[in-house]
Amino acid sequence: MEEIHNIIKKYNKGHVDDSLNSLEDIKAFSLVFFKDVSEVYDCITRLKNTKRNPTGYSLDDAPIIALLVKIWKLLKEIIVYYEKDNAEIISLFERPLIESSVTASYLLKSNSQAIEDYRKISYKDRLRILRELKEGSAFYETKAGKRLLKSVQEKMNFEKLTIDDFQEQKRNRWRLQNKSFFDIFKEIEGKDLYACTYGMMSEAVHCSWNDSLDWCLSKNDDDTFDVYPFYQTADIRHISPTLVFCNRPYKLWLQHIDITDTYINDVLQWIENINSMIYVAFDELYDE
């Protein structure tokens, strides 16, 4: 908790207000703020209610805390490229960041059956490995194949799973509780933001034509194209909106593990407030 307090204490209202007067000031201030937010998230994943969890986390909790760790790791990497002014590489990290955040929130609002299903659907391709082994694939006679096979078997043995334990997942086409990610997103965030966030973010992962138009080509006056060999610059729009998704599962996690300390909850609300101020100030100053 002291670590979080040391991060937050350097901020005061006058300092924040004075840092939002120009686009250059906003970029400099937001860089520091985003770094501090990622550190707060990091700290929260290391907070533990020792009465509830005297040692580690159970299989019902471990998938959730793992997603929370993934969120701050991805966010810290995004900030590296934000500082380098490289929006194109940021776009590659945004989709897994959103998916980790929304999935964590969904699991925190669900029951142990949903968490078990979440674990099981991750074995889809691992079961294919076991099937290919039975079919006599030569790859699994190689050293690399044997290492991969051993890893799959060790994980399944740990969870006491056999190849016959996935009938429901197969019927649901390996979708979490038979829901598409759009269904899950709609349930947690509402459907209106899907297309302009996760939907468009997926283009960078799938190398779509529109993604190439945005990042890799420049259009000529005669409607032909030339290569664009540079990286597009980054501004707060590449991080600020995604923090809205990230903050929610950390709040839900604190409730889940029965940490009721008002200070840490106030810090998460403070993050939302400052992030909103940054975005509003940028929007007022930005000239398209």
VEXROMI-71900 format. One record per residue (C-alpha): residue in three letters; x, y, z. Coordinates in steps of 0.001 Angstrom, whole numbers, plus 500000, padded with zeros to 6 digits. Layout:
<recs>
ALAXYZ
...
</recs>
This chain:
<recs>
MET500000500000500000
GLU502899502366500756
GLU504226501736497253
ILE500919502963495783
HIS500859505969498114
ASN504349506998496983
ILE503180506889493355
ILE500083508998493950
LYS501354511607496408
LYS503238513612493757
TYR499946514617492121
ASN497837517580493200
LYS495035519436491472
GLY497171522452490561
HIS499843520220489037
VAL497266518313486992
ASP495503521461485764
ASP498793523085484759
SER499708519993482733
LEU496673520098480455
ASN497099523460478749
SER498610522299475450
LEU498939519135473404
GLU502643519004474203
ASP501949519330477942
ILE499265516662477750
LYS501618514228476000
ALA504334514753478621
PHE501945514532481561
SER500046511539480181
LEU503273509583479718
VAL504063509926483424
PHE500455509238484403
PHE500127506112482261
LYS503384504749483682
ASP502094505360487199
VAL498781503672486410
SER500576500565485183
GLU502595500510488419
VAL499412500806490505
TYR497918497856488602
ASP501133495922489187
CYS500912496652492919
ILE497272495557493125
THR498112492118491720
ARG500601491747494570
LEU498080492703497267
LYS496778489645499084
ASN494145488946501698
THR496136486409503724
LYS493064485322505684
ARG491358484325502454
ASN494502483123500672
PRO497180482187503225
THR499398480763500460
GLY498569481008496750
TYR495421481157494619
SER493183478226493754
LEU492293477117490230
ASP489164479276490521
ASP491189482426491239
ALA494434481790489363
PRO493008482377485854
ILE491695485779486936
ILE494826487039488660
ALA496818485830485645
LEU494711488029483360
LEU495244491004485690
VAL499001490451485489
LYS498747490229481696
ILE496889493575481625
TRP499627495543483347
LYS502364493755481408
LEU500696494669478105
LEU500033498208479297
LYS503670498705480262
GLU504744497508476816
ILE502259499850475141
ILE503708502741477142
VAL507205501886475873
TYR505982502502472314
TYR503931505510473392
GLU507172507072474595
LYS508791506107471278
ASP505864507788469462
ASN505043504580467603
ALA501286504126467252
GLU501536501239464803
ILE503144498840467270
ILE500749499996469995
SER497887498819467788
LEU499221495245467968
PHE498944495214471774
GLU495559496910472129
ARG493395493934471171
PRO494902491485473715
LEU494751494264476320
ILE491016494767475748
GLU490366491027475561
SER492242490361478802
SER490371493162480579
VAL486892492211479378
THR487443488496479970
ALA488728489150483505
SER485649491269484264
TYR483390488574482834
LEU484969485830484949
LEU484782487995488065
LYS481047488418487482
SER480573484674486832
ASN480752481452488851
SER483255478632489200
GLN481669476712486296
ALA482492479583483928
ILE486078479671485177
GLU486419475916484679
ASP485039476318481155
TYR487539479140480515
ARG490381476820481512
LYS489106473924479433
ILE488602475845476191
SER492303476691476213
TYR493030473014475507
LYS491464473049472030
ASP494750472878470083
ARG496424470758472752
LEU493796468079472232
ARG494567468278468524
ILE498186467528469409
LEU497114464404471290
ARG494858463366468396
GLU497672463809465883
LEU499893461691468097
LYS497348458855468018
GLU497133459240464244
GLY500875458649463993
SER502261462136463272
ALA506019461881462792
PHE506553465311464392
TYR505923463902467874
GLU508846461538467455
THR511225464505467167
LYS512831466165470205
ALA510729469301469732
GLY507552467241469377
LYS508308465210472493
ARG508904468394474513
LEU505582469853473338
LEU503739466626474062
LYS505243466417477553
SER504105469972478303
VAL500523469189477235
GLN500378466005479272
GLU501822467658482398
LYS499195470430482294
MET496320468001481791
ASN497598465712484544
PHE497837468659486942
GLU494202469583486300
LYS493187465891486342
LEU491793466181482821
THR491453463434480234
ILE490612463661476552
ASP487025462676477453
ASP486447465719479674
PHE485807468229476892
GLN482472467170475419
GLU480676470348476478
GLN483460472532475090
LYS483284470684471765
ARG479489471131471617
ASN479965474859472281
ARG482621475090469549
TRP485247476021472145
ARG483490479283473033
LEU483348480425476655
GLN479914479322477901
ASN478937479117474218
LYS479325482893473843
SER481246484756471178
PHE483596487464472386
PHE481053489974471059
ASP478449488435473394
ILE480843488722476332
PHE481868492266475406
LYS478214493304475071
GLU477450491829478490
ILE480303493665480215
GLU480678496923478267
GLY477574497213476084
LYS477536496703472332
ASP478028500316471195
LEU481795500432471753
TYR482630497058470220
ALA483147498085466577
CYS485263501166467306
THR487446499447469918
TYR487981495695469831
GLY486535495279466340
MET488872497761464641
MET491757496755466894
SER491502493232465492
GLU492524494523462064
ALA496124494982463194
VAL496286491339464298
HIS494636490000461144
CYS496574492301458764
SER493460493685457094
TRP493367495949454047
ASN492093498882456110
ASP494950498392458554
SER497422498537455654
LEU495785501723454399
ASP496170503314457827
TRP499766502353458526
CYS501710501140455490
LEU500593503085452420
SER500315506674451244
LYS497743507575448615
ASN498793509528445523
ASP496728512113443658
ASP496138509653440805
ASP494614507090443200
THR497688504852443211
PHE499684504028446334
ASP503244504288447519
VAL504790502597450515
TYR504774504507453807
PRO508020503348455476
PHE507589505349458703
TYR505705504771461943
GLN502658506886462722
THR502936509073465803
ALA501019508258468995
ASP498810510431471167
ILE496608509836474215
ARG493840508297472077
HIS495969505165471830
ILE495892504558475605
SER493358506728477416
PRO490177505005476111
THR491516501529476917
LEU492121502426480570
VAL488341502494480989
PHE488303498763480211
CYS491394498037482320
ASN490262499691485537
ARG487065497689485971
PRO488529494202486608
TYR490920495546489253
LYS487967497031491123
LEU486083493750490820
TRP489136491775491939
LEU489457493752495175
GLN485828492942495928
HIS486395489316494987
ILE489262488796497438
ASP487534490858500159
ILE489952493781500272
THR487694496609501410
ASP490331499257502095
THR488789502523500905
TYR492158504048499977
ILE492975501611497196
ASN489438501841495824
ASP489714505632495903
VAL492982505360493940
LEU491223503400491174
GLN488496506029491057
TRP491195508724490939
ILE492709506981487919
GLU489354507157486141
ASN488932510838487036
ILE492395511917485861
ASN492132509819482721
SER488830511508481894
MET490363514961482452
ILE493243514107480100
TYR490911512934477356
VAL488554515921477630
ALA491481518385477572
PHE492997516660474535
ASP489671516616472698
GLU489208520350473244
LEU492702521191471969
TYR493078518685469152
ASP492608520120465668
GLU492040517425463062
</recs>
